[in-house]
Amino acid sequence: MELIINGQSIHVPDQVKTVSDLLSHFQLNNKMAIVEVNLTIIPKQQYETTTLCNGDKVEIVHFVGGG
């Protein structure tokens, strides 16, 4: 499947079907992240049930600590 992630066209494996799968694929599932799919912010409670389709536009913002 081809997704537009943070403005870049990226091919993800066929087993990536949900927002939760996508975050796991990029090893972000245990990090604080905000995900937007096609201009809609997805609540964390819906990551496992929000399915992704070829061509979806996804924005992922994750937070990094530092000082």
mmCIF file of the N, C-alpha and C atoms, coordinates in Angstrom:
data_MODEL
# 
_entry.id   MODEL 
# 
loop_
_atom_site.group_PDB 
_atom_site.id 
_atom_site.type_symbol 
_atom_site.label_atom_id 
_atom_site.label_alt_id 
_atom_site.label_comp_id 
_atom_site.label_asym_id 
_atom_site.label_entity_id 
_atom_site.label_seq_id 
_atom_site.pdbx_PDB_ins_code 
_atom_site.Cartn_x 
_atom_site.Cartn_y 
_atom_site.Cartn_z 
_atom_site.occupancy 
_atom_site.B_iso_or_equiv 
_atom_site.pdbx_formal_charge 
_atom_site.auth_seq_id 
_atom_site.auth_comp_id 
_atom_site.auth_asym_id 
_atom_site.auth_atom_id 
_atom_site.pdbx_PDB_model_num 
ATOM 1   N N  . MET A 1 1  ? 0.856   -1.170 0.000  1.00 0.00 ? 1  MET A N  1 
ATOM 2   C CA . MET A 1 1  ? 0.000   0.000  0.000  1.00 0.00 ? 1  MET A CA 1 
ATOM 3   C C  . MET A 1 1  ? 0.902   1.232  0.000  1.00 0.00 ? 1  MET A C  1 
ATOM 4   N N  . GLU A 1 2  ? 0.488   2.224  -0.725 1.00 0.00 ? 2  GLU A N  1 
ATOM 5   C CA . GLU A 1 2  ? 1.221   3.487  -0.826 1.00 0.00 ? 2  GLU A CA 1 
ATOM 6   C C  . GLU A 1 2  ? 0.464   4.549  -0.023 1.00 0.00 ? 2  GLU A C  1 
ATOM 7   N N  . LEU A 1 3  ? 1.146   5.163  0.931  1.00 0.00 ? 3  LEU A N  1 
ATOM 8   C CA . LEU A 1 3  ? 0.568   6.229  1.745  1.00 0.00 ? 3  LEU A CA 1 
ATOM 9   C C  . LEU A 1 3  ? 1.409   7.487  1.579  1.00 0.00 ? 3  LEU A C  1 
ATOM 10  N N  . ILE A 1 4  ? 0.779   8.631  1.778  1.00 0.00 ? 4  ILE A N  1 
ATOM 11  C CA . ILE A 1 4  ? 1.509   9.897  1.842  1.00 0.00 ? 4  ILE A CA 1 
ATOM 12  C C  . ILE A 1 4  ? 1.692   10.183 3.331  1.00 0.00 ? 4  ILE A C  1 
ATOM 13  N N  . ILE A 1 5  ? 2.915   9.999  3.821  1.00 0.00 ? 5  ILE A N  1 
ATOM 14  C CA . ILE A 1 5  ? 3.198   10.160 5.245  1.00 0.00 ? 5  ILE A CA 1 
ATOM 15  C C  . ILE A 1 5  ? 4.093   11.372 5.430  1.00 0.00 ? 5  ILE A C  1 
ATOM 16  N N  . ASN A 1 6  ? 3.565   12.354 6.160  1.00 0.00 ? 6  ASN A N  1 
ATOM 17  C CA . ASN A 1 6  ? 4.289   13.610 6.392  1.00 0.00 ? 6  ASN A CA 1 
ATOM 18  C C  . ASN A 1 6  ? 4.811   14.191 5.082  1.00 0.00 ? 6  ASN A C  1 
ATOM 19  N N  . GLY A 1 7  ? 3.969   14.130 4.047  1.00 0.00 ? 7  GLY A N  1 
ATOM 20  C CA . GLY A 1 7  ? 4.287   14.750 2.765  1.00 0.00 ? 7  GLY A CA 1 
ATOM 21  C C  . GLY A 1 7  ? 5.102   13.903 1.812  1.00 0.00 ? 7  GLY A C  1 
ATOM 22  N N  . GLN A 1 8  ? 5.488   12.687 2.214  1.00 0.00 ? 8  GLN A N  1 
ATOM 23  C CA . GLN A 1 8  ? 6.297   11.825 1.347  1.00 0.00 ? 8  GLN A CA 1 
ATOM 24  C C  . GLN A 1 8  ? 5.530   10.556 1.003  1.00 0.00 ? 8  GLN A C  1 
ATOM 25  N N  . SER A 1 9  ? 5.608   10.149 -0.251 1.00 0.00 ? 9  SER A N  1 
ATOM 26  C CA . SER A 1 9  ? 4.984   8.902  -0.681 1.00 0.00 ? 9  SER A CA 1 
ATOM 27  C C  . SER A 1 9  ? 5.827   7.736  -0.176 1.00 0.00 ? 9  SER A C  1 
ATOM 28  N N  . ILE A 1 10 ? 5.216   6.881  0.646  1.00 0.00 ? 10 ILE A N  1 
ATOM 29  C CA . ILE A 1 10 ? 5.937   5.769  1.269  1.00 0.00 ? 10 ILE A CA 1 
ATOM 30  C C  . ILE A 1 10 ? 5.143   4.486  1.076  1.00 0.00 ? 10 ILE A C  1 
ATOM 31  N N  . HIS A 1 11 ? 5.839   3.437  0.621  1.00 0.00 ? 11 HIS A N  1 
ATOM 32  C CA . HIS A 1 11 ? 5.217   2.122  0.490  1.00 0.00 ? 11 HIS A CA 1 
ATOM 33  C C  . HIS A 1 11 ? 5.320   1.407  1.830  1.00 0.00 ? 11 HIS A C  1 
ATOM 34  N N  . VAL A 1 12 ? 4.195   0.905  2.324  1.00 0.00 ? 12 VAL A N  1 
ATOM 35  C CA . VAL A 1 12 ? 4.194   0.144  3.574  1.00 0.00 ? 12 VAL A CA 1 
ATOM 36  C C  . VAL A 1 12 ? 3.755   -1.286 3.269  1.00 0.00 ? 12 VAL A C  1 
ATOM 37  N N  . PRO A 1 13 ? 4.182   -2.258 4.083  1.00 0.00 ? 13 PRO A N  1 
ATOM 38  C CA . PRO A 1 13 ? 3.820   -3.656 3.844  1.00 0.00 ? 13 PRO A CA 1 
ATOM 39  C C  . PRO A 1 13 ? 2.307   -3.884 3.891  1.00 0.00 ? 13 PRO A C  1 
ATOM 40  N N  . ASP A 1 14 ? 1.875   -4.954 3.239  1.00 0.00 ? 14 ASP A N  1 
ATOM 41  C CA . ASP A 1 14 ? 0.444   -5.273 3.179  1.00 0.00 ? 14 ASP A CA 1 
ATOM 42  C C  . ASP A 1 14 ? -0.167  -5.526 4.551  1.00 0.00 ? 14 ASP A C  1 
ATOM 43  N N  . GLN A 1 15 ? 0.630   -5.959 5.528  1.00 0.00 ? 15 GLN A N  1 
ATOM 44  C CA . GLN A 1 15 ? 0.074   -6.230 6.853  1.00 0.00 ? 15 GLN A CA 1 
ATOM 45  C C  . GLN A 1 15 ? -0.264  -4.954 7.617  1.00 0.00 ? 15 GLN A C  1 
ATOM 46  N N  . VAL A 1 16 ? 0.157   -3.793 7.126  1.00 0.00 ? 16 VAL A N  1 
ATOM 47  C CA . VAL A 1 16 ? -0.209  -2.517 7.751  1.00 0.00 ? 16 VAL A CA 1 
ATOM 48  C C  . VAL A 1 16 ? -1.612  -2.155 7.273  1.00 0.00 ? 16 VAL A C  1 
ATOM 49  N N  . LYS A 1 17 ? -2.578  -2.301 8.171  1.00 0.00 ? 17 LYS A N  1 
ATOM 50  C CA . LYS A 1 17 ? -3.973  -2.058 7.803  1.00 0.00 ? 17 LYS A CA 1 
ATOM 51  C C  . LYS A 1 17 ? -4.632  -0.955 8.637  1.00 0.00 ? 17 LYS A C  1 
ATOM 52  N N  . THR A 1 18 ? -4.085  -0.693 9.828  1.00 0.00 ? 18 THR A N  1 
ATOM 53  C CA . THR A 1 18 ? -4.675  0.301  10.723 1.00 0.00 ? 18 THR A CA 1 
ATOM 54  C C  . THR A 1 18 ? -3.616  1.314  11.154 1.00 0.00 ? 18 THR A C  1 
ATOM 55  N N  . VAL A 1 19 ? -4.084  2.370  11.802 1.00 0.00 ? 19 VAL A N  1 
ATOM 56  C CA . VAL A 1 19 ? -3.159  3.367  12.357 1.00 0.00 ? 19 VAL A CA 1 
ATOM 57  C C  . VAL A 1 19 ? -2.226  2.697  13.365 1.00 0.00 ? 19 VAL A C  1 
ATOM 58  N N  . SER A 1 20 ? -2.765  1.814  14.177 1.00 0.00 ? 20 SER A N  1 
ATOM 59  C CA . SER A 1 20 ? -1.946  1.098  15.155 1.00 0.00 ? 20 SER A CA 1 
ATOM 60  C C  . SER A 1 20 ? -0.851  0.283  14.470 1.00 0.00 ? 20 SER A C  1 
ATOM 61  N N  . ASP A 1 21 ? -1.202  -0.412 13.385 1.00 0.00 ? 21 ASP A N  1 
ATOM 62  C CA . ASP A 1 21 ? -0.209  -1.174 12.616 1.00 0.00 ? 21 ASP A CA 1 
ATOM 63  C C  . ASP A 1 21 ? 0.881   -0.258 12.069 1.00 0.00 ? 21 ASP A C  1 
ATOM 64  N N  . LEU A 1 22 ? 0.476   0.909  11.581 1.00 0.00 ? 22 LEU A N  1 
ATOM 65  C CA . LEU A 1 22 ? 1.434   1.854  11.003 1.00 0.00 ? 22 LEU A CA 1 
ATOM 66  C C  . LEU A 1 22 ? 2.424   2.342  12.058 1.00 0.00 ? 22 LEU A C  1 
ATOM 67  N N  . LEU A 1 23 ? 1.916   2.687  13.232 1.00 0.00 ? 23 LEU A N  1 
ATOM 68  C CA . LEU A 1 23 ? 2.802   3.143  14.307 1.00 0.00 ? 23 LEU A CA 1 
ATOM 69  C C  . LEU A 1 23 ? 3.755   2.029  14.735 1.00 0.00 ? 23 LEU A C  1 
ATOM 70  N N  . SER A 1 24 ? 3.264   0.801  14.786 1.00 0.00 ? 24 SER A N  1 
ATOM 71  C CA . SER A 1 24 ? 4.128   -0.337 15.120 1.00 0.00 ? 24 SER A CA 1 
ATOM 72  C C  . SER A 1 24 ? 5.206   -0.523 14.058 1.00 0.00 ? 24 SER A C  1 
ATOM 73  N N  . HIS A 1 25 ? 4.825   -0.386 12.797 1.00 0.00 ? 25 HIS A N  1 
ATOM 74  C CA . HIS A 1 25 ? 5.771   -0.545 11.695 1.00 0.00 ? 25 HIS A CA 1 
ATOM 75  C C  . HIS A 1 25 ? 6.945   0.433  11.826 1.00 0.00 ? 25 HIS A C  1 
ATOM 76  N N  . PHE A 1 26 ? 6.644   1.652  12.244 1.00 0.00 ? 26 PHE A N  1 
ATOM 77  C CA . PHE A 1 26 ? 7.688   2.667  12.406 1.00 0.00 ? 26 PHE A CA 1 
ATOM 78  C C  . PHE A 1 26 ? 8.223   2.729  13.842 1.00 0.00 ? 26 PHE A C  1 
ATOM 79  N N  . GLN A 1 27 ? 7.871   1.740  14.662 1.00 0.00 ? 27 GLN A N  1 
ATOM 80  C CA . GLN A 1 27 ? 8.312   1.631  16.055 1.00 0.00 ? 27 GLN A CA 1 
ATOM 81  C C  . GLN A 1 27 ? 7.952   2.871  16.872 1.00 0.00 ? 27 GLN A C  1 
ATOM 82  N N  . LEU A 1 28 ? 6.760   3.387  16.620 1.00 0.00 ? 28 LEU A N  1 
ATOM 83  C CA . LEU A 1 28 ? 6.273   4.558  17.355 1.00 0.00 ? 28 LEU A CA 1 
ATOM 84  C C  . LEU A 1 28 ? 5.098   4.203  18.264 1.00 0.00 ? 28 LEU A C  1 
ATOM 85  N N  . ASN A 1 29 ? 4.749   2.914  18.349 1.00 0.00 ? 29 ASN A N  1 
ATOM 86  C CA . ASN A 1 29 ? 3.559   2.523  19.095 1.00 0.00 ? 29 ASN A CA 1 
ATOM 87  C C  . ASN A 1 29 ? 3.673   2.773  20.595 1.00 0.00 ? 29 ASN A C  1 
ATOM 88  N N  . ASN A 1 30 ? 4.866   2.864  21.135 1.00 0.00 ? 30 ASN A N  1 
ATOM 89  C CA . ASN A 1 30 ? 5.026   3.135  22.566 1.00 0.00 ? 30 ASN A CA 1 
ATOM 90  C C  . ASN A 1 30 ? 5.417   4.582  22.846 1.00 0.00 ? 30 ASN A C  1 
ATOM 91  N N  . LYS A 1 31 ? 5.338   5.425  21.845 1.00 0.00 ? 31 LYS A N  1 
ATOM 92  C CA . LYS A 1 31 ? 5.701   6.835  22.005 1.00 0.00 ? 31 LYS A CA 1 
ATOM 93  C C  . LYS A 1 31 ? 4.433   7.686  21.944 1.00 0.00 ? 31 LYS A C  1 
ATOM 94  N N  . MET A 1 32 ? 4.502   8.855  22.543 1.00 0.00 ? 32 MET A N  1 
ATOM 95  C CA . MET A 1 32 ? 3.380   9.770  22.453 1.00 0.00 ? 32 MET A CA 1 
ATOM 96  C C  . MET A 1 32 ? 3.361   10.355 21.047 1.00 0.00 ? 32 MET A C  1 
ATOM 97  N N  . ALA A 1 33 ? 2.261   10.137 20.345 1.00 0.00 ? 33 ALA A N  1 
ATOM 98  C CA . ALA A 1 33 ? 2.158   10.619 18.968 1.00 0.00 ? 33 ALA A CA 1 
ATOM 99  C C  . ALA A 1 33 ? 0.742   11.103 18.697 1.00 0.00 ? 33 ALA A C  1 
ATOM 100 N N  . ILE A 1 34 ? 0.652   12.037 17.775 1.00 0.00 ? 34 ILE A N  1 
ATOM 101 C CA . ILE A 1 34 ? -0.640  12.499 17.268 1.00 0.00 ? 34 ILE A CA 1 
ATOM 102 C C  . ILE A 1 34 ? -0.685  12.094 15.805 1.00 0.00 ? 34 ILE A C  1 
ATOM 103 N N  . VAL A 1 35 ? -1.804  11.484 15.408 1.00 0.00 ? 35 VAL A N  1 
ATOM 104 C CA . VAL A 1 35 ? -1.943  11.001 14.039 1.00 0.00 ? 35 VAL A CA 1 
ATOM 105 C C  . VAL A 1 35 ? -3.162  11.651 13.397 1.00 0.00 ? 35 VAL A C  1 
ATOM 106 N N  . GLU A 1 36 ? -2.953  12.136 12.181 1.00 0.00 ? 36 GLU A N  1 
ATOM 107 C CA . GLU A 1 36 ? -4.025  12.730 11.384 1.00 0.00 ? 36 GLU A CA 1 
ATOM 108 C C  . GLU A 1 36 ? -4.113  11.930 10.086 1.00 0.00 ? 36 GLU A C  1 
ATOM 109 N N  . VAL A 1 37 ? -5.323  11.512 9.720  1.00 0.00 ? 37 VAL A N  1 
ATOM 110 C CA . VAL A 1 37 ? -5.539  10.791 8.467  1.00 0.00 ? 37 VAL A CA 1 
ATOM 111 C C  . VAL A 1 37 ? -6.534  11.591 7.639  1.00 0.00 ? 37 VAL A C  1 
ATOM 112 N N  . ASN A 1 38 ? -6.107  11.991 6.458  1.00 0.00 ? 38 ASN A N  1 
ATOM 113 C CA . ASN A 1 38 ? -6.963  12.767 5.551  1.00 0.00 ? 38 ASN A CA 1 
ATOM 114 C C  . ASN A 1 38 ? -7.606  13.960 6.257  1.00 0.00 ? 38 ASN A C  1 
ATOM 115 N N  . LEU A 1 39 ? -6.771  14.707 6.974  1.00 0.00 ? 39 LEU A N  1 
ATOM 116 C CA . LEU A 1 39 ? -7.148  15.955 7.658  1.00 0.00 ? 39 LEU A CA 1 
ATOM 117 C C  . LEU A 1 39 ? -8.014  15.749 8.897  1.00 0.00 ? 39 LEU A C  1 
ATOM 118 N N  . THR A 1 40 ? -8.144  14.506 9.385  1.00 0.00 ? 40 THR A N  1 
ATOM 119 C CA . THR A 1 40 ? -8.914  14.225 10.592 1.00 0.00 ? 40 THR A CA 1 
ATOM 120 C C  . THR A 1 40 ? -7.982  13.668 11.661 1.00 0.00 ? 40 THR A C  1 
ATOM 121 N N  . ILE A 1 41 ? -7.938  14.324 12.828 1.00 0.00 ? 41 ILE A N  1 
ATOM 122 C CA . ILE A 1 41 ? -7.124  13.824 13.933 1.00 0.00 ? 41 ILE A CA 1 
ATOM 123 C C  . ILE A 1 41 ? -7.804  12.580 14.494 1.00 0.00 ? 41 ILE A C  1 
ATOM 124 N N  . ILE A 1 42 ? -7.016  11.518 14.642 1.00 0.00 ? 42 ILE A N  1 
ATOM 125 C CA . ILE A 1 42 ? -7.547  10.249 15.119 1.00 0.00 ? 42 ILE A CA 1 
ATOM 126 C C  . ILE A 1 42 ? -7.268  10.121 16.616 1.00 0.00 ? 42 ILE A C  1 
ATOM 127 N N  . PRO A 1 43 ? -8.326  9.964  17.441 1.00 0.00 ? 43 PRO A N  1 
ATOM 128 C CA . PRO A 1 43 ? -8.096  9.753  18.874 1.00 0.00 ? 43 PRO A CA 1 
ATOM 129 C C  . PRO A 1 43 ? -7.357  8.434  19.108 1.00 0.00 ? 43 PRO A C  1 
ATOM 130 N N  . LYS A 1 44 ? -6.504  8.401  20.109 1.00 0.00 ? 44 LYS A N  1 
ATOM 131 C CA . LYS A 1 44 ? -5.699  7.207  20.390 1.00 0.00 ? 44 LYS A CA 1 
ATOM 132 C C  . LYS A 1 44 ? -6.573  5.964  20.564 1.00 0.00 ? 44 LYS A C  1 
ATOM 133 N N  . GLN A 1 45 ? -7.763  6.133  21.129 1.00 0.00 ? 45 GLN A N  1 
ATOM 134 C CA . GLN A 1 45 ? -8.663  5.002  21.345 1.00 0.00 ? 45 GLN A CA 1 
ATOM 135 C C  . GLN A 1 45 ? -9.124  4.373  20.029 1.00 0.00 ? 45 GLN A C  1 
ATOM 136 N N  . GLN A 1 46 ? -8.964  5.080  18.915 1.00 0.00 ? 46 GLN A N  1 
ATOM 137 C CA . GLN A 1 46 ? -9.416  4.582  17.616 1.00 0.00 ? 46 GLN A CA 1 
ATOM 138 C C  . GLN A 1 46 ? -8.269  4.114  16.715 1.00 0.00 ? 46 GLN A C  1 
ATOM 139 N N  . TYR A 1 47 ? -7.040  4.097  17.218 1.00 0.00 ? 47 TYR A N  1 
ATOM 140 C CA . TYR A 1 47 ? -5.895  3.686  16.396 1.00 0.00 ? 47 TYR A CA 1 
ATOM 141 C C  . TYR A 1 47 ? -6.058  2.261  15.868 1.00 0.00 ? 47 TYR A C  1 
ATOM 142 N N  . GLU A 1 48 ? -6.590  1.352  16.691 1.00 0.00 ? 48 GLU A N  1 
ATOM 143 C CA . GLU A 1 48 ? -6.712  -0.047 16.273 1.00 0.00 ? 48 GLU A CA 1 
ATOM 144 C C  . GLU A 1 48 ? -7.882  -0.284 15.328 1.00 0.00 ? 48 GLU A C  1 
ATOM 145 N N  . THR A 1 49 ? -8.836  0.623  15.296 1.00 0.00 ? 49 THR A N  1 
ATOM 146 C CA . THR A 1 49 ? -10.021 0.419  14.451 1.00 0.00 ? 49 THR A CA 1 
ATOM 147 C C  . THR A 1 49 ? -10.047 1.325  13.225 1.00 0.00 ? 49 THR A C  1 
ATOM 148 N N  . THR A 1 50 ? -9.135  2.277  13.138 1.00 0.00 ? 50 THR A N  1 
ATOM 149 C CA . THR A 1 50 ? -9.090  3.173  11.980 1.00 0.00 ? 50 THR A CA 1 
ATOM 150 C C  . THR A 1 50 ? -8.248  2.532  10.886 1.00 0.00 ? 50 THR A C  1 
ATOM 151 N N  . THR A 1 51 ? -8.926  2.119  9.803  1.00 0.00 ? 51 THR A N  1 
ATOM 152 C CA . THR A 1 51 ? -8.228  1.447  8.708  1.00 0.00 ? 51 THR A CA 1 
ATOM 153 C C  . THR A 1 51 ? -7.654  2.467  7.734  1.00 0.00 ? 51 THR A C  1 
ATOM 154 N N  . LEU A 1 52 ? -6.574  2.060  7.104  1.00 0.00 ? 52 LEU A N  1 
ATOM 155 C CA . LEU A 1 52 ? -5.897  2.902  6.121  1.00 0.00 ? 52 LEU A CA 1 
ATOM 156 C C  . LEU A 1 52 ? -6.136  2.341  4.729  1.00 0.00 ? 52 LEU A C  1 
ATOM 157 N N  . CYS A 1 53 ? -6.203  3.227  3.744  1.00 0.00 ? 53 CYS A N  1 
ATOM 158 C CA . CYS A 1 53 ? -6.408  2.836  2.352  1.00 0.00 ? 53 CYS A CA 1 
ATOM 159 C C  . CYS A 1 53 ? -5.289  3.417  1.496  1.00 0.00 ? 53 CYS A C  1 
ATOM 160 N N  . ASN A 1 54 ? -5.042  2.762  0.383  1.00 0.00 ? 54 ASN A N  1 
ATOM 161 C CA . ASN A 1 54 ? -4.034  3.227  -0.558 1.00 0.00 ? 54 ASN A CA 1 
ATOM 162 C C  . ASN A 1 54 ? -4.277  4.700  -0.899 1.00 0.00 ? 54 ASN A C  1 
ATOM 163 N N  . GLY A 1 55 ? -3.239  5.516  -0.796 1.00 0.00 ? 55 GLY A N  1 
ATOM 164 C CA . GLY A 1 55 ? -3.339  6.931  -1.132 1.00 0.00 ? 55 GLY A CA 1 
ATOM 165 C C  . GLY A 1 55 ? -3.722  7.842  0.015  1.00 0.00 ? 55 GLY A C  1 
ATOM 166 N N  . ASP A 1 56 ? -4.031  7.270  1.192  1.00 0.00 ? 56 ASP A N  1 
ATOM 167 C CA . ASP A 1 56 ? -4.372  8.113  2.341  1.00 0.00 ? 56 ASP A CA 1 
ATOM 168 C C  . ASP A 1 56 ? -3.218  9.050  2.675  1.00 0.00 ? 56 ASP A C  1 
ATOM 169 N N  . LYS A 1 57 ? -3.585  10.239 3.155  1.00 0.00 ? 57 LYS A N  1 
ATOM 170 C CA . LYS A 1 57 ? -2.596  11.224 3.597  1.00 0.00 ? 57 LYS A CA 1 
ATOM 171 C C  . LYS A 1 57 ? -2.538  11.174 5.119  1.00 0.00 ? 57 LYS A C  1 
ATOM 172 N N  . VAL A 1 58 ? -1.373  10.807 5.628  1.00 0.00 ? 58 VAL A N  1 
ATOM 173 C CA . VAL A 1 58 ? -1.184  10.616 7.062  1.00 0.00 ? 58 VAL A CA 1 
ATOM 174 C C  . VAL A 1 58 ? -0.118  11.586 7.560  1.00 0.00 ? 58 VAL A C  1 
ATOM 175 N N  . GLU A 1 59 ? -0.423  12.249 8.646  1.00 0.00 ? 59 GLU A N  1 
ATOM 176 C CA . GLU A 1 59 ? 0.564   13.093 9.322  1.00 0.00 ? 59 GLU A CA 1 
ATOM 177 C C  . GLU A 1 59 ? 0.797   12.487 10.697 1.00 0.00 ? 59 GLU A C  1 
ATOM 178 N N  . ILE A 1 60 ? 2.051   12.264 11.039 1.00 0.00 ? 60 ILE A N  1 
ATOM 179 C CA . ILE A 1 60 ? 2.413   11.721 12.349 1.00 0.00 ? 60 ILE A CA 1 
ATOM 180 C C  . ILE A 1 60 ? 3.345   12.711 13.027 1.00 0.00 ? 60 ILE A C  1 
ATOM 181 N N  . VAL A 1 61 ? 2.955   13.142 14.213 1.00 0.00 ? 61 VAL A N  1 
ATOM 182 C CA . VAL A 1 61 ? 3.798   14.028 15.013 1.00 0.00 ? 61 VAL A CA 1 
ATOM 183 C C  . VAL A 1 61 ? 4.079   13.295 16.313 1.00 0.00 ? 61 VAL A C  1 
ATOM 184 N N  . HIS A 1 62 ? 5.356   13.054 16.600 1.00 0.00 ? 62 HIS A N  1 
ATOM 185 C CA . HIS A 1 62 ? 5.699   12.426 17.874 1.00 0.00 ? 62 HIS A CA 1 
ATOM 186 C C  . HIS A 1 62 ? 6.655   13.336 18.624 1.00 0.00 ? 62 HIS A C  1 
ATOM 187 N N  . PHE A 1 63 ? 6.607   13.204 19.927 1.00 0.00 ? 63 PHE A N  1 
ATOM 188 C CA . PHE A 1 63 ? 7.331   14.118 20.790 1.00 0.00 ? 63 PHE A CA 1 
ATOM 189 C C  . PHE A 1 63 ? 8.636   13.492 21.263 1.00 0.00 ? 63 PHE A C  1 
ATOM 190 N N  . VAL A 1 64 ? 9.671   14.312 21.299 1.00 0.00 ? 64 VAL A N  1 
ATOM 191 C CA . VAL A 1 64 ? 10.992  13.878 21.731 1.00 0.00 ? 64 VAL A CA 1 
ATOM 192 C C  . VAL A 1 64 ? 11.397  14.745 22.913 1.00 0.00 ? 64 VAL A C  1 
ATOM 193 N N  . GLY A 1 65 ? 11.788  14.108 24.000 1.00 0.00 ? 65 GLY A N  1 
ATOM 194 C CA . GLY A 1 65 ? 12.226  14.856 25.173 1.00 0.00 ? 65 GLY A CA 1 
ATOM 195 C C  . GLY A 1 65 ? 13.637  15.389 24.986 1.00 0.00 ? 65 GLY A C  1 
ATOM 196 N N  . GLY A 1 66 ? 13.944  16.382 25.720 1.00 0.00 ? 66 GLY A N  1 
ATOM 197 C CA . GLY A 1 66 ? 15.291  16.942 25.638 1.00 0.00 ? 66 GLY A CA 1 
ATOM 198 C C  . GLY A 1 66 ? 15.353  18.254 26.382 1.00 0.00 ? 66 GLY A C  1 
ATOM 199 N N  . GLY A 1 67 ? 16.482  18.832 26.333 1.00 0.00 ? 67 GLY A N  1 
ATOM 200 C CA . GLY A 1 67 ? 16.586  20.087 27.047 1.00 0.00 ? 67 GLY A CA 1 
ATOM 201 C C  . GLY A 1 67 ? 17.714  20.923 26.558 1.00 0.00 ? 67 GLY A C  1 
# 
